[in-house]
Amino acid sequence: MVKPTLLALTNLFSNQMEELEKTFEIIHLYKENDPEAVLGKVKDKVQAILCTMHNTVRQNLIDACPNLEIIVCKSVGFDNVDVAFAKSKNIIVTNTPDLVTDDTADTAMGLLINVSRRYVELDAYTRVGRWKNGGAKPLGHSLTHKKVGILGLGRIGQAIAKRCSAFGMEICYHTRSKKNEFDYTYYDNLKEMAKDVDYLIAVVPGGAETEKMINADIMSALGSNGYLINISRGTVVDETALVDALKEKKIAGAALDVYESEPRVPDELKTMDNVVLLPHVGAATYETLGAMGDLIIENLCLHFDGKPVKTPIQI
C-alpha cells in the first residue's frame, strides 16, 4: 500500500515523527537547503501539509500541490493559512484549539508579574553581585487592587481573568460584544478602557481585523503608569509606535511574547530595562506541545481513514 505524502514545514517531537513515518511518507522541507527545488520534485505527490504559525501557507503553495487534501496547523491561530482558498479547493484545514489555553494564560501572568515586579532585572542584579555590593534594588509595583484590561475574552482571555482575580486585581475587558455570563467590567471602546486600566493585555487573534489595533492613540491612553502585555500576535501592536512610546515614557513598560517580524526583535527593545522579552513561548511546554502533536496525528489518521477530522477550522 502506497503511503500518503506529508509535506512537513515544521516538526513534532521525535517520537511523534517516528509514529507518523509508519503511515506517511514525510518530506522534511524545513531541513532542506533548497526547499523550492525539493518542492518542485514532490509537489504532485503531496496530500497533506504540516505547518506551524511561522509557516505561510497561501494560494501559491496550495496551488503548487494539486493533490493536497488536508493542512494540519500546529497552533490555535491560523491567520498564516489561506483557509478560505483551501476550502474553495475542498481542502480540510485543522488546528489545535483548547490545548494551549492554560499554558498561554500562565505566560501572560508570568509577563505581567515580571514587568511589574522587575524580577528579570532583579535576577541580573543578584547574579552580577550588586546585592552583595550594596547596590540599590530595582523596585516594582504590586498587582493587588490594580486594574487590568483584557483585549479579547475568549478561552485564553477568560483563563487570564481567573488568574488575575486570584491576584486580587479588578478585571475589565473589551470585545466586539458584551459577554453577559461574566461580571467583569465591559468596555465597548478600547481607548476608554486603556485610559482606565493599569495593565492592558492583548489576547486577540491576528489578521486584518486586529492589525495595529493597539496603536499610538491606545498607548497614549494607557499612559505613563500603564503597562502593555502582548501574548496574541505581533501584528496586533504597532511596534514602531510601541518603541516610541517606551522611549518617550508615554507608557511605563511592556512585556512581549510576540513580534511583528518574528524572530526579529527590534534592537531598541533589547536595550530597555522596562521591557520583558520572550521568544514566542506562549504554550511551549512539553505537555502542551506533546498534546498538540498527538491531535495532529489523530486528525491526519482520521482523514486518511476516510473519517471526519476532530478539529476542522470553520469559517
Legacy VTK file of the C-alpha trace (Angstrom):
# vtk DataFile Version 3.0
C-alpha trace
ASCII
DATASET POLYDATA
POINTS 315 float
0.000 0.000 0.000
1.337 3.414 -1.005
1.742 5.782 1.925
0.218 9.290 1.627
2.872 12.007 1.307
3.097 14.600 4.090
4.947 17.847 3.423
6.362 18.886 6.803
7.110 22.609 7.115
7.804 22.076 10.819
8.317 19.114 13.116
6.761 17.403 16.119
8.599 15.579 18.884
10.919 12.894 17.523
8.766 10.004 18.781
5.726 11.582 17.112
7.541 11.990 13.798
8.544 8.330 14.062
4.885 7.462 14.607
3.885 9.446 11.520
6.552 7.727 9.436
4.736 4.414 9.934
1.782 5.768 7.968
3.153 8.624 5.832
6.000 9.361 3.523
7.349 12.558 5.070
9.146 15.280 3.137
11.041 17.272 5.798
11.032 20.538 3.849
12.214 22.548 6.885
15.523 20.658 6.757
16.249 21.296 3.078
18.850 23.810 1.861
16.845 24.419 -1.326
13.198 23.881 -0.338
11.817 25.261 -3.611
13.764 22.711 -5.653
12.614 19.877 -3.401
9.005 21.055 -3.558
9.200 21.150 -7.345
10.107 17.450 -7.353
7.462 16.243 -4.870
4.543 18.660 -5.314
2.367 16.245 -7.301
2.649 13.637 -4.535
1.814 15.923 -1.588
-1.531 15.089 0.019
-1.023 16.738 3.414
0.862 19.732 4.832
2.042 20.108 8.429
2.696 23.709 9.447
3.003 25.981 12.433
2.109 29.654 12.825
5.502 30.678 11.456
4.878 28.934 8.117
2.924 30.762 5.434
0.525 28.526 3.515
-1.067 30.751 0.885
-2.593 30.291 -2.528
0.746 29.769 -4.283
1.728 26.780 -2.119
-1.778 25.324 -2.154
-1.956 25.627 -5.952
1.504 24.085 -6.276
0.202 20.851 -4.696
-2.666 19.686 -6.946
-3.417 16.564 -4.856
-3.428 18.305 -1.487
-6.267 17.118 0.775
-5.529 18.434 4.259
-3.487 21.113 6.063
-2.803 20.498 9.755
-1.754 23.522 11.821
0.347 23.098 14.944
-1.269 26.145 16.546
-4.569 27.634 17.607
-4.217 30.638 15.312
-4.463 30.069 11.577
-4.028 33.534 10.052
-0.894 32.187 8.373
-3.066 29.874 6.244
-5.418 30.959 3.443
-8.264 28.937 4.863
-10.906 30.371 2.527
-8.893 29.459 -0.557
-8.153 25.995 0.813
-11.839 25.384 1.449
-12.678 26.549 -2.072
-10.471 23.650 -3.218
-12.210 21.233 -0.795
-9.050 21.042 1.294
-9.575 20.459 5.022
-7.712 22.713 7.468
-7.325 21.791 11.148
-5.802 23.478 14.171
-5.152 22.575 17.811
-7.645 24.594 19.880
-8.259 24.348 23.645
-4.920 22.655 24.328
-2.925 25.878 24.688
-5.276 27.811 26.955
-3.698 27.282 30.373
-0.055 27.495 29.329
-0.674 30.670 27.316
-2.558 32.221 30.223
0.347 31.279 32.509
2.730 33.027 30.108
0.602 36.161 30.266
0.748 36.101 34.042
4.487 35.487 34.024
4.986 38.534 31.832
2.590 40.589 33.940
4.373 39.725 37.173
7.864 40.135 35.745
7.324 43.518 34.147
5.533 44.795 37.237
7.872 43.447 39.919
11.034 43.742 37.737
12.125 40.190 38.501
14.237 39.908 35.348
16.264 42.934 36.424
16.477 41.634 39.977
17.804 38.299 38.713
20.607 40.119 36.873
21.173 42.360 39.930
21.720 39.251 42.045
23.878 37.382 39.516
26.336 40.230 38.907
26.897 40.800 42.631
25.172 44.167 43.075
23.194 42.860 46.058
26.414 41.791 47.810
27.990 45.137 46.998
25.072 47.129 48.395
23.623 48.444 45.134
20.098 49.848 45.256
17.487 47.230 44.356
15.110 47.986 41.458
11.636 48.456 42.950
8.483 47.313 41.210
4.738 47.640 41.689
2.260 45.331 43.412
-0.600 43.764 41.436
-3.174 43.663 44.233
-6.062 46.119 43.692
-4.706 47.127 40.269
-6.992 47.250 37.247
-6.274 45.009 34.261
-7.903 45.391 30.855
-8.099 42.252 28.706
-8.445 42.796 24.975
-10.283 39.657 23.887
-12.221 37.425 26.284
-12.116 34.077 24.536
-10.859 30.901 26.182
-7.398 32.305 26.882
-8.696 35.709 27.948
-11.067 34.045 30.409
-8.242 31.939 31.844
-6.138 35.090 32.298
-9.050 36.836 34.006
-9.355 33.994 36.533
-5.657 34.196 37.300
-5.764 37.977 37.684
-8.751 37.649 40.026
-6.699 35.312 42.203
-4.110 38.103 42.469
-6.762 40.488 43.749
-6.938 42.532 40.553
-10.003 44.269 39.124
-10.935 42.829 35.719
-12.078 44.805 32.678
-12.407 43.622 29.093
-13.080 44.793 25.560
-14.636 42.605 22.881
-16.987 43.235 19.971
-19.959 42.489 22.218
-20.588 42.146 25.931
-20.405 38.665 27.477
-23.270 38.665 29.952
-22.111 35.469 31.653
-19.255 37.396 33.269
-19.349 40.050 35.984
-16.201 41.776 34.724
-16.477 45.419 33.666
-17.164 45.662 29.924
-15.909 48.471 27.689
-17.260 48.863 24.171
-14.388 51.242 23.377
-10.763 50.090 23.603
-9.348 53.579 24.091
-11.660 54.260 27.017
-10.624 51.002 28.646
-6.940 51.790 28.100
-7.440 55.122 29.916
-8.853 53.360 32.957
-6.502 50.411 33.452
-3.031 49.845 34.851
-2.311 46.866 32.609
-3.531 46.143 29.080
-3.239 42.518 27.927
-3.753 41.682 24.242
-5.330 38.255 23.670
-6.995 38.645 20.254
-6.295 36.643 17.074
-4.047 38.024 14.346
-5.276 39.068 10.924
-6.514 42.141 9.100
-9.245 42.966 11.640
-6.809 43.311 14.533
-3.723 44.635 12.730
-2.156 47.510 14.730
-5.254 47.570 16.929
-3.018 48.821 19.741
-1.585 51.944 18.162
-0.093 55.235 19.341
-3.503 56.552 20.464
-4.194 53.483 22.595
-0.743 53.658 24.166
-1.178 57.360 24.932
-4.470 56.497 26.605
-2.781 53.762 28.626
-0.482 56.449 29.944
2.826 56.784 31.704
1.791 54.474 34.562
0.375 51.752 32.303
1.908 48.509 31.084
1.250 46.618 27.864
1.407 42.815 27.711
1.089 41.087 24.330
0.658 37.315 24.004
-1.587 37.415 20.931
0.155 38.214 17.632
2.875 40.751 16.945
0.711 42.385 14.283
-1.841 43.440 16.910
0.569 46.102 18.222
2.088 48.909 16.162
5.671 48.022 17.006
7.143 51.340 15.840
4.643 53.235 17.975
5.441 50.952 20.912
9.161 51.670 20.686
8.425 55.411 20.551
6.021 55.210 23.498
8.613 53.396 25.603
11.415 55.801 24.626
9.289 58.829 25.438
7.925 57.272 28.670
4.377 57.504 27.365
3.815 54.062 28.929
5.544 52.545 31.942
6.679 49.352 30.277
5.877 46.380 28.080
6.122 42.594 28.260
6.072 40.757 24.943
5.970 37.172 23.724
5.219 38.065 20.089
6.599 40.488 17.492
5.731 41.863 14.069
8.512 40.095 12.159
9.482 37.059 14.219
12.115 36.051 15.075
13.339 39.630 14.544
13.045 41.715 17.705
13.692 45.471 17.423
17.137 46.277 18.814
15.728 49.267 20.699
13.574 46.975 22.830
16.588 44.901 23.857
18.246 47.912 25.485
15.281 48.938 27.648
15.097 47.928 31.294
11.301 48.403 31.418
10.672 45.692 28.811
10.463 41.914 29.257
11.045 39.868 26.082
10.202 36.214 25.449
10.828 34.238 22.212
7.169 33.323 21.494
6.862 30.540 24.041
3.202 31.067 24.991
2.225 27.397 25.022
5.664 25.870 24.553
5.752 23.233 27.254
6.461 19.520 26.936
2.896 18.751 27.930
1.128 21.095 25.531
3.378 20.535 22.518
3.011 16.797 23.059
-0.776 17.058 23.172
-0.767 19.230 20.042
1.322 16.661 18.201
-0.998 13.840 19.278
-4.016 15.766 17.985
-2.290 16.448 14.662
-1.520 12.740 14.230
-5.110 11.876 15.136
-6.521 14.334 12.579
-4.244 13.041 9.827
-5.053 9.411 10.531
-8.787 10.089 10.738
-8.753 11.874 7.388
-6.813 9.199 5.521
-9.036 6.534 7.092
-11.989 8.297 5.465
-13.366 9.641 8.746
-14.210 13.222 9.852
-11.287 15.074 11.468
-11.570 16.089 15.098
-10.834 19.821 14.901
-11.714 21.272 11.473
-11.458 25.051 11.147
-14.868 26.545 10.425
-15.077 29.950 8.724
LINES 1 316
315 0 1 2 3 4 5 6 7 8 9 10 11 12 13 14 15 16 17 18 19 20 21 22 23 24 25 26 27 28 29 30 31 32 33 34 35 36 37 38 39 40 41 42 43 44 45 46 47 48 49 50 51 52 53 54 55 56 57 58 59 60 61 62 63 64 65 66 67 68 69 70 71 72 73 74 75 76 77 78 79 80 81 82 83 84 85 86 87 88 89 90 91 92 93 94 95 96 97 98 99 100 101 102 103 104 105 106 107 108 109 110 111 112 113 114 115 116 117 118 119 120 121 122 123 124 125 126 127 128 129 130 131 132 133 134 135 136 137 138 139 140 141 142 143 144 145 146 147 148 149 150 151 152 153 154 155 156 157 158 159 160 161 162 163 164 165 166 167 168 169 170 171 172 173 174 175 176 177 178 179 180 181 182 183 184 185 186 187 188 189 190 191 192 193 194 195 196 197 198 199 200 201 202 203 204 205 206 207 208 209 210 211 212 213 214 215 216 217 218 219 220 221 222 223 224 225 226 227 228 229 230 231 232 233 234 235 236 237 238 239 240 241 242 243 244 245 246 247 248 249 250 251 252 253 254 255 256 257 258 259 260 261 262 263 264 265 266 267 268 269 270 271 272 273 274 275 276 277 278 279 280 281 282 283 284 285 286 287 288 289 290 291 292 293 294 295 296 297 298 299 300 301 302 303 304 305 306 307 308 309 310 311 312 313 314
